[in-house]
């Protein structure tokens, strides 16, 4: 039991990550998220809390992963996650995935890869949905700053519906430096901005033969000025009505689809 006035260890770890002091262990929850984490050989797994009912559904994956589960009564399921989380009777403590550096993961190697840059997109549900779209449309990586962006969490993993285990999600200390590294590797960077003068498809057509990075900002503030400055161009998603807007995860899906279609 924690001493009076002393924060639980898991709270301290989350606060340290929020301050950018390095990756800490993460609790994943939900049948699909945990199943995919158990099947991922790159995952470092520490502790599995599971109810008998969930154990029946995941028994084969647990055995294959070689982890000894801690089977608990549903009424005593006390994983350190948000009490409102739909955990479906299972939670798995893991280390965050290490996808390597931007230079390692995003090197073109004679191809025309597509990557996403997320500028302070902090909602884990948005990032989870973006990871799903990135996997579907073949993005090489999703890149976000270590601070002021959604970390790898159980909520993000559940929304990503398995994509977190397969789609590289790179957390970098400085987004501008990452953009510079992409430029040095031959990438063109287009920032999505609702106030841009150029529509997305013509902007994409100009760089269809180059490696491409698409930059998206948080809903509301959008891209920061420094991020815009480091883009090769800005473009908007055209709307049929006089006023419309898209959730950032929907905008990412539209942009990824458009880029993939034009680039063959």
C-alpha positions in Angstrom: 0.0 0.0 0.0 1.2 3.5 -0.9 2.1 5.7 2.1 -0.3 8.5 2.9 0.5 11.5 0.7 2.7 9.4 -1.7 1.6 9.0 -5.3 1.2 5.5 -6.6 4.1 4.4 -8.9 1.9 4.2 -12.0 0.9 7.9 -11.5 4.5 9.0 -11.1 5.5 7.1 -14.3 2.7 8.8 -16.3 3.8 12.2 -15.0 7.4 11.5 -15.9 6.4 10.6 -19.4 4.3 13.7 -19.7 7.4 15.7 -18.8 9.3 14.0 -21.6 11.6 12.0 -19.3 11.5 8.8 -21.4 9.2 6.0 -22.1 7.5 4.2 -19.2 5.6 1.0 -18.9 2.1 1.1 -20.4 -1.1 -0.8 -19.5 -3.0 -2.0 -22.6 -6.6 -3.2 -22.1 -9.3 -4.7 -24.2 -9.4 -8.1 -25.9 -8.2 -6.9 -29.4 -5.5 -4.6 -28.1 -4.1 -7.2 -25.7 -4.4 -10.1 -28.3 -2.3 -8.1 -30.8 0.2 -7.2 -28.2 0.6 -10.9 -27.2 1.1 -11.8 -30.9 3.7 -9.1 -31.4 7.2 -10.6 -30.8 8.7 -7.1 -30.5 6.6 -6.4 -27.4 8.3 -6.6 -24.0 5.5 -7.9 -21.7 5.5 -7.7 -17.9 2.2 -8.5 -16.2 -1.1 -9.8 -17.4 -4.3 -9.4 -15.4 -7.2 -11.3 -16.7 -10.6 -12.7 -15.7 -11.6 -16.3 -16.3 -14.0 -15.3 -19.1 -11.3 -13.3 -20.9 -8.8 -16.1 -20.3 -11.0 -18.5 -22.3 -10.9 -16.2 -25.3 -7.1 -15.5 -25.2 -5.8 -18.8 -23.8 -4.0 -19.8 -27.0 -2.3 -16.4 -27.5 -1.2 -16.3 -23.8 0.4 -19.7 -24.1 2.1 -18.8 -27.3 3.5 -15.5 -25.7 4.9 -17.5 -22.8 3.5 -15.2 -20.1 2.0 -16.4 -16.9 -1.4 -14.7 -16.4 -2.7 -13.4 -13.0 -6.3 -14.7 -13.1 -8.5 -12.5 -11.0 -12.2 -12.3 -10.0 -14.0 -9.8 -12.1 -15.1 -8.0 -9.0 -11.4 -7.6 -8.0 -10.1 -6.5 -11.3 -7.9 -3.5 -10.3 -5.5 -2.8 -13.1 -4.1 0.8 -12.9 -6.2 2.2 -15.7 -9.1 4.6 -15.9 -12.0 3.1 -14.0 -14.3 4.0 -16.9 -12.2 2.1 -19.4 -13.9 -0.8 -21.2 -11.2 -3.3 -20.4 -13.3 -6.5 -21.2 -11.6 -8.3 -18.3 -8.0 -8.1 -19.5 -5.0 -5.7 -19.0 -1.4 -6.2 -20.0 1.6 -4.2 -18.8 4.2 -3.6 -21.5 7.1 -1.5 -22.5 6.4 1.0 -25.3 7.5 -0.2 -28.7 10.9 1.0 -30.0 10.6 1.7 -33.8 14.0 3.2 -34.2 15.0 6.6 -35.4 13.4 8.7 -38.2 16.5 8.2 -40.3 16.4 4.4 -39.8 12.6 4.0 -40.3 12.0 6.5 -43.0 15.0 6.2 -45.3 13.6 6.0 -48.9 15.8 3.2 -50.1 14.9 3.9 -53.7 11.1 4.0 -53.0 8.6 6.9 -52.5 7.5 6.4 -48.9 4.7 8.3 -47.3 4.8 9.4 -43.7 2.6 11.5 -41.4 3.7 14.3 -39.1 1.4 15.1 -36.2 2.0 18.5 -34.7 0.7 18.4 -31.1 -2.2 16.1 -31.7 -2.8 15.1 -28.1 -6.1 13.2 -28.1 -5.2 9.4 -28.0 -8.4 8.5 -29.7 -7.5 10.7 -32.7 -4.0 9.3 -32.8 -5.3 5.7 -32.5 -7.6 6.3 -35.5 -4.8 7.9 -37.5 -2.6 4.9 -36.9 -5.4 2.7 -38.3 -5.6 4.8 -41.4 -1.8 5.0 -41.7 -1.7 1.2 -41.7 -4.5 0.8 -44.2 -2.9 3.3 -46.7 0.6 2.1 -46.3 2.3 4.9 -44.5 6.0 4.2 -43.6 5.6 5.9 -40.2 3.6 8.3 -38.0 5.8 10.9 -36.3 4.9 13.0 -33.4 6.8 15.1 -30.7 7.6 13.4 -27.4 5.9 16.2 -25.6 2.4 17.7 -26.2 1.3 14.7 -28.2 -0.5 11.5 -27.4 1.8 8.9 -25.8 1.4 5.2 -26.2 -1.5 4.4 -23.9 -4.2 1.8 -23.4 -6.9 4.2 -24.8 -4.8 4.8 -27.9 -4.1 1.1 -28.4 -7.8 0.3 -28.1 -8.8 2.9 -30.6 -6.0 1.8 -33.0 -7.5 -1.7 -32.9 -4.2 -3.5 -33.3 -2.5 -1.0 -35.6 -0.3 0.2 -32.7 1.5 -3.2 -32.9 2.2 -2.9 -36.6 2.2 0.8 -37.6 5.5 2.6 -36.6 4.7 5.5 -34.3 7.9 7.5 -33.7 8.1 10.0 -30.8 10.8 12.6 -31.4 12.1 15.3 -29.1 11.9 18.0 -31.8 9.5 17.9 -34.7 11.3 20.6 -36.6 14.5 18.5 -36.5 12.6 15.5 -37.7 11.3 17.5 -40.6 14.8 18.6 -41.4 16.0 15.0 -41.4 13.2 14.1 -43.8 14.1 17.0 -46.1 17.7 15.8 -46.2 16.5 12.3 -47.2 14.6 13.9 -50.2 11.1 14.2 -48.8 8.7 16.9 -49.8 6.5 18.1 -46.9 3.0 19.3 -47.4 1.1 20.8 -44.4 -2.7 20.6 -44.2 -4.1 24.0 -43.5 -7.7 25.1 -43.9 -6.6 28.6 -44.9 -4.2 27.5 -47.6 -4.8 28.8 -51.1 -4.0 25.6 -52.9 -6.2 22.5 -52.8 -4.7 19.2 -51.7 -4.7 17.2 -55.0 -2.8 19.8 -57.1 -0.3 20.1 -54.3 0.2 16.4 -54.2 0.5 16.1 -58.0 3.5 18.4 -57.9 5.4 16.0 -55.7 4.0 12.7 -56.9 7.5 11.4 -57.7 9.1 12.2 -54.4 9.0 10.7 -50.9 6.2 12.6 -49.1 5.4 13.8 -45.6 2.0 15.1 -44.7 1.8 17.4 -41.7 -1.4 17.8 -39.6 -2.0 20.0 -36.6 -4.2 19.7 -33.6 -7.9 20.6 -34.0 -8.4 24.3 -33.3 -4.8 25.7 -33.3 -3.7 23.7 -36.3 -0.1 23.7 -37.4 2.3 25.8 -35.5 4.1 28.6 -37.3 7.4 26.9 -37.1 5.9 23.7 -38.6 4.4 25.7 -41.4 7.7 27.3 -42.1 9.4 23.9 -42.4 6.8 22.7 -44.9 7.5 22.9 -48.7 3.9 24.0 -49.2 0.5 24.2 -47.6 -2.7 22.7 -48.9 -6.4 22.5 -47.9 -9.0 19.7 -48.3 -11.7 21.3 -50.4 -15.3 21.2 -49.1 -18.5 21.4 -51.1 -20.3 23.6 -48.6 -19.6 27.2 -47.6 -18.2 26.1 -44.2 -17.1 22.6 -43.2 -14.4 21.0 -41.1 -13.0 17.6 -40.5 -11.8 15.9 -37.4 -8.0 15.5 -37.6 -8.2 11.7 -37.9 -10.7 12.0 -40.7 -8.5 14.6 -42.4 -5.5 12.3 -42.2 -7.5 9.5 -43.8 -8.6 11.7 -46.7 -5.1 13.0 -47.2 -3.6 9.5 -47.1 -6.1 8.2 -49.6 -5.6 11.2 -52.0 -1.8 10.8 -51.8 -1.9 7.1 -52.4 -4.3 7.4 -55.4 -2.2 10.1 -57.1 1.1 8.3 -56.4 -0.1 5.0 -57.9 
